Amino acid sequence: MWIVPKNYRPSSASALAWVESGQLSPCPIWTDLTTFPSHLFRDCCDILLAGYPCQPFSVANTKAKGSEDERYLFDDIIRHIEAIRPPILFFENVEGYINRGLQKDLCKLEEAGYHSTWGIFSTAEVSVSASYPQGLHQRKRVFILSHANGYSIRDESERATGRRIEVQAGRETQS
């Protein structure tokens, strides 16, 4: 399922464009995060991915207010996380988020029962695009990966595949 802004026109690289082109199966699309019926999806989702509005945190916005901004949606995201209870969460936002609300939102994730780690990466480090040759597009982004307390990605992988995969210094070994 997708929740997208009204009048959103996807780029050719977006997952929504893949749905529209038939490369991914059709799914419901909501245009308002605040009215999304998340209670209907409890325990039906393995991962929740979100790139929420950056304007409350952007250094380009000289009047950015962080969580006081009307476009701040993280409290709605937390409400949906608590209703759905996905084991894994992945978020993306602008570098200005670090000084305008990141720690507060990480505490909200912890209170909701998630352990989080985050990092700053340039878009060139995480994406190779024909529009932006690697090294040319340097905007920094904050990425947050969270998992429910007591959930182990490694244990789930072993349970699903029947084999244990160890990753050490860039090498993968199977046992």
Secondary structure, 3 states (H helix, E strand, C coil): CEECCCCCCCCCCCHHHHHHHCCCCCCCEECCHHHCCHHHHCCCCCEEEECCCCCCCCCCCCCCCHHHCCCCCHHHHHHHHHHHCCCEEEEEEEHHHHHCCHHHHHHHHHHCCEEEEEEEEEHHHHCCCCCCCCCCCCCEEEEEEEEECCCCHHHHHHHHHCCCEEEECCEEEEC
